[in-house]
Amino acid sequence: MAVSSYPRQKAPNRYGLDRLLGLSIPWRITIGYLTIMLLLPVSALILTAATEKPIDFWRIATSPIALATYEVTFVTAFVAAIINGVFGLLIAWVLVRYNFPFKRIIDAAIDLPFALPTSVAGLTLATVYSEKGWIGSLLAPLGIKVAFTRLGVGVAMIFISLPFVVRALQPVLQEMEKEIEEAAWSLGASQWQTFWRVILPPLMPAMLTGVALGFSRAVGEYGSVVIVASNIPFKDLISSVLIIQRLEQYDYSGATVIGTVLLGISLLILLAINLLQAWGRRYEL
């Protein structure tokens, strides 16, 4: 076969410096959109908080009421995320592995917290879990009060963050082959050993990612919590509500200081999520 004598043209370097300096239209749109919608608001928050002297910034960020709201917010969100990790795995397993009546309706209802306004969710939870509500009236004789307590804050956080865990686990469960479990059983593994050593390892990255996303969502929740909680300092007041209270008192710098603290913690959470996703690639089926 004859070889062409024409010189071979060099393929364009799509990722070369000249390409990057050119900044095509998609790049310009992306950078412009991110600048307007993300970078400018975050920069404005940080610059407003920076108007406070470092000693005043530290005083506001570590005031007793602020520390109490951090504890309520992050500890309650963490507990809610752990609960959703367990029950989210169970729900995803049932939706993927079993067929039952109204399965599609139940599957669609998982996304209800995404579509439902958070204020409506808070009103619904406060009504159901109040002392005269359907569930609250059953718990009241046992001395358990949910609405307008810290427990109500936890219930609201569980409600709004559950879909993250379920939706993160479903694709992995759908791709997981049942033959792997059957092979483990044929080799003499018990059901617990099969779950712990065969099923859980490939599910763990997705479950941890869903838990982290649900945790970050619960930390920033406001609409449902402000209704289902009593919002009393040192009891069930969360950081988001404290920021609104500072704004209502025209304490803009104090609100931005607390917001900056939450922003920093949220960035650390996002970094942890990215690390979990990178770690999860080692367990892809």
C-alpha positions as CSV (number, residue, x, y, z in Angstrom):
1,M,0.0,0.0,0.0
2,A,1.4,3.3,-1.1
3,V,2.1,5.9,1.6
4,S,0.9,9.4,1.0
5,S,3.8,11.9,0.5
6,Y,1.8,14.8,1.9
7,P,3.0,16.0,5.3
8,R,0.7,15.0,8.1
9,Q,-1.1,17.9,9.6
10,K,-0.7,18.4,13.3
11,A,-3.9,18.0,15.2
12,P,-5.0,21.2,17.0
13,N,-4.2,21.2,20.7
14,R,-7.7,21.6,22.3
15,Y,-6.2,22.3,25.7
16,G,-3.2,24.5,24.6
17,L,-2.4,27.9,26.0
18,D,-3.6,29.6,22.9
19,R,-7.0,27.8,23.2
20,L,-7.3,28.9,26.8
21,L,-6.3,32.5,26.1
22,G,-8.9,32.6,23.3
23,L,-11.8,31.9,25.6
24,S,-14.4,30.6,23.3
25,I,-18.1,31.6,23.7
26,P,-19.0,28.7,26.0
27,W,-16.1,29.6,28.3
28,R,-17.1,33.3,28.4
29,I,-20.7,32.4,29.2
30,T,-19.7,30.0,31.9
31,I,-17.3,32.4,33.6
32,G,-19.7,35.3,33.3
33,Y,-22.6,33.2,34.8
34,L,-20.5,31.9,37.6
35,T,-19.2,35.3,38.4
36,I,-22.6,36.9,38.6
37,M,-24.4,34.1,40.4
38,L,-21.7,32.8,42.6
39,L,-18.5,34.8,42.9
40,L,-20.0,38.2,43.4
41,P,-22.5,37.3,46.1
42,V,-19.8,35.3,48.0
43,S,-17.3,38.1,47.6
44,A,-19.9,40.7,48.9
45,L,-20.6,38.5,51.9
46,I,-16.9,38.2,52.8
47,L,-16.1,41.9,52.1
48,T,-19.0,43.0,54.3
49,A,-17.9,40.7,57.1
50,A,-14.3,42.0,56.7
51,T,-15.5,45.5,57.6
52,E,-15.5,44.3,61.2
53,K,-12.2,44.4,63.1
54,P,-10.6,40.9,63.7
55,I,-11.4,41.1,67.4
56,D,-15.0,42.1,66.8
57,F,-15.3,39.4,64.1
58,W,-14.1,36.8,66.6
59,R,-16.4,38.2,69.3
60,I,-19.5,37.9,67.1
61,A,-18.5,34.5,65.7
62,T,-17.8,33.0,69.1
63,S,-20.5,34.7,71.1
64,P,-22.5,32.3,73.4
65,I,-25.6,32.5,71.4
66,A,-23.7,31.9,68.1
67,L,-21.9,28.9,69.5
68,A,-25.2,27.5,70.8
69,T,-26.7,27.9,67.3
70,Y,-23.7,26.1,65.7
71,E,-24.1,23.2,68.1
72,V,-27.8,22.9,67.4
73,T,-27.4,23.3,63.7
74,F,-24.4,21.0,63.0
75,V,-25.0,18.3,65.7
76,T,-28.7,18.0,64.7
77,A,-27.9,17.9,61.0
78,F,-25.2,15.3,61.6
79,V,-27.7,13.0,63.5
80,A,-30.3,13.6,60.8
81,A,-27.8,12.6,58.1
82,I,-26.8,9.4,60.0
83,I,-30.5,8.4,60.4
84,N,-31.1,9.1,56.7
85,G,-28.0,7.1,55.8
86,V,-29.5,4.0,57.4
87,F,-33.1,4.4,56.3
88,G,-32.2,5.8,53.0
89,L,-30.2,2.6,52.2
90,L,-33.2,0.5,53.3
91,I,-35.6,2.6,51.1
92,A,-33.4,2.5,48.1
93,W,-32.9,-1.3,48.5
94,V,-36.6,-1.9,48.6
95,L,-37.3,0.4,45.6
96,V,-34.7,-1.3,43.5
97,R,-35.0,-5.0,44.5
98,Y,-38.7,-5.4,45.1
99,N,-41.9,-4.9,43.0
100,F,-45.0,-4.0,44.9
101,P,-48.2,-2.0,44.2
102,F,-47.9,1.8,43.8
103,K,-44.1,1.5,43.6
104,R,-43.8,4.3,41.0
105,I,-46.0,6.6,43.2
106,I,-43.8,5.9,46.2
107,D,-40.6,6.4,44.2
108,A,-41.9,9.7,42.9
109,A,-42.9,10.8,46.4
110,I,-39.2,10.5,47.5
111,D,-38.6,13.8,45.6
112,L,-41.5,15.6,47.3
113,P,-39.1,17.5,49.6
114,F,-37.4,18.9,46.5
115,A,-40.7,20.3,45.0
116,L,-42.5,21.2,48.2
117,P,-41.9,24.8,49.5
118,T,-40.0,24.5,52.8
119,S,-42.5,26.7,54.6
120,V,-45.3,24.3,53.6
121,A,-43.2,21.4,54.8
122,G,-42.6,23.2,58.2
123,L,-46.3,24.0,58.5
124,T,-47.2,20.3,57.7
125,L,-44.7,18.9,60.2
126,A,-45.8,21.4,62.9
127,T,-49.4,20.3,62.4
128,V,-48.8,16.6,62.3
129,Y,-46.3,16.5,65.3
130,S,-48.1,19.0,67.5
131,E,-49.7,17.8,70.7
132,K,-53.0,17.6,68.9
133,G,-51.7,16.3,65.6
134,W,-52.0,12.8,64.2
135,I,-48.5,11.7,65.4
136,G,-48.0,14.2,68.2
137,S,-51.1,13.1,70.0
138,L,-49.8,9.6,70.1
139,L,-46.4,10.7,71.5
140,A,-47.8,13.2,74.0
141,P,-49.0,10.5,76.6
142,L,-45.4,9.1,76.5
143,G,-44.0,12.5,77.4
144,I,-42.4,13.0,74.0
145,K,-42.9,16.5,72.4
146,V,-41.7,17.0,68.9
147,A,-43.1,20.2,67.5
148,F,-41.5,23.4,68.8
149,T,-38.5,21.5,70.2
150,R,-35.1,20.5,69.1
151,L,-36.5,17.1,68.2
152,G,-38.8,18.9,65.7
153,V,-35.7,20.5,64.1
154,G,-34.3,17.1,63.6
155,V,-37.5,15.8,62.1
156,A,-37.5,18.7,59.6
157,M,-33.9,18.1,58.7
158,I,-34.6,14.4,58.1
159,F,-37.5,15.3,55.9
160,I,-35.7,17.7,53.6
161,S,-32.5,15.7,53.3
162,L,-33.8,12.1,52.8
163,P,-33.9,12.3,48.9
164,F,-30.2,12.9,48.7
165,V,-29.3,9.6,50.2
166,V,-32.0,7.6,48.3
167,R,-31.1,9.1,44.9
168,A,-27.4,8.7,45.4
169,L,-27.8,4.9,46.2
170,Q,-30.4,3.9,43.6
171,P,-28.1,4.0,40.5
172,V,-25.4,2.0,42.3
173,L,-27.9,-0.6,43.4
174,Q,-29.4,-0.9,39.9
175,E,-25.9,-1.6,38.5
176,M,-25.0,-4.1,41.1
177,E,-25.4,-7.7,39.9
178,K,-27.3,-10.1,42.0
179,E,-25.0,-12.9,40.9
180,I,-22.3,-11.5,43.1
181,E,-24.5,-12.1,46.2
182,E,-25.4,-15.6,45.0
183,A,-21.8,-16.4,44.5
184,A,-21.0,-15.3,48.1
185,W,-23.9,-17.5,49.4
186,S,-22.6,-20.5,47.4
187,L,-19.2,-20.1,49.0
188,G,-20.8,-20.4,52.4
189,A,-21.1,-16.7,53.4
190,S,-23.9,-15.8,55.7
191,Q,-26.4,-13.0,54.9
192,W,-24.6,-10.7,57.3
193,Q,-21.2,-11.5,55.8
194,T,-22.6,-11.0,52.3
195,F,-24.0,-7.6,53.2
196,W,-20.9,-6.4,55.1
197,R,-18.2,-7.7,52.7
198,V,-19.9,-7.8,49.3
199,I,-22.8,-5.4,49.2
200,L,-21.7,-2.6,51.5
201,P,-18.2,-1.7,50.0
202,P,-19.4,-0.6,46.6
203,L,-22.4,1.2,48.2
204,M,-20.4,3.0,50.8
205,P,-19.0,5.8,48.6
206,A,-22.5,6.6,47.2
207,M,-24.0,6.4,50.7
208,L,-21.4,8.7,52.2
209,T,-21.8,11.2,49.3
210,G,-25.6,11.2,49.8
211,V,-25.1,11.6,53.6
212,A,-22.7,14.5,53.1
213,L,-25.1,16.2,50.6
214,G,-28.0,15.7,53.0
215,F,-25.9,17.1,55.9
216,S,-25.0,20.2,54.0
217,R,-28.6,20.7,52.9
218,A,-29.8,20.4,56.5
219,V,-27.2,22.9,57.7
220,G,-28.6,25.6,55.4
221,E,-32.3,24.8,56.0
222,Y,-34.5,27.7,57.2
223,G,-38.1,27.6,55.9
224,S,-39.3,24.4,57.6
225,V,-37.2,24.8,60.8
226,V,-38.4,28.3,61.6
227,I,-42.0,27.0,61.7
228,V,-41.5,23.7,63.5
229,A,-39.1,25.0,66.1
230,S,-39.7,27.5,68.9
231,N,-36.6,29.5,67.9
232,I,-35.6,30.1,71.5
233,P,-31.8,30.8,72.0
234,F,-29.8,28.0,73.7
235,K,-32.7,25.6,73.1
236,D,-33.5,25.0,69.4
237,L,-32.4,28.2,67.6
238,I,-30.3,27.4,64.5
239,S,-27.8,29.6,62.7
240,S,-30.0,30.4,59.7
241,V,-32.7,31.8,62.0
242,L,-30.1,33.7,64.0
243,I,-29.0,35.4,60.8
244,I,-32.5,36.5,60.0
245,Q,-33.0,37.8,63.5
246,R,-29.8,39.9,63.1
247,L,-31.1,41.3,59.9
248,E,-34.4,42.2,61.4
249,Q,-32.4,44.1,64.1
250,Y,-30.5,45.9,61.3
251,D,-27.3,44.2,62.5
252,Y,-26.0,43.5,58.9
253,S,-22.4,43.1,59.9
254,G,-23.2,40.6,62.6
255,A,-25.4,38.6,60.2
256,T,-22.6,38.5,57.6
257,V,-20.1,37.4,60.2
258,I,-22.2,34.4,61.1
259,G,-22.9,33.8,57.4
260,T,-19.2,33.8,56.7
261,V,-18.6,31.2,59.3
262,L,-21.3,29.0,57.8
263,L,-19.8,29.6,54.4
264,G,-16.4,28.4,55.5
265,I,-17.8,25.3,57.1
266,S,-19.9,24.6,53.9
267,L,-16.8,24.9,51.8
268,L,-15.1,22.3,53.9
269,I,-18.1,20.1,53.5
270,L,-18.0,20.5,49.7
271,L,-14.3,19.6,49.8
272,A,-15.1,16.5,51.8
273,I,-17.8,15.5,49.2
274,N,-15.3,15.9,46.4
275,L,-12.8,13.7,48.2
276,L,-15.5,11.1,48.8
277,Q,-16.4,11.1,45.1
278,A,-12.7,10.6,44.2
279,W,-12.4,7.8,46.7
280,G,-15.6,6.2,45.4
281,R,-14.1,5.8,41.9
282,R,-11.9,3.0,43.2
283,Y,-15.0,1.0,44.0
284,E,-16.9,1.4,40.7
285,L,-18.4,-1.8,39.4
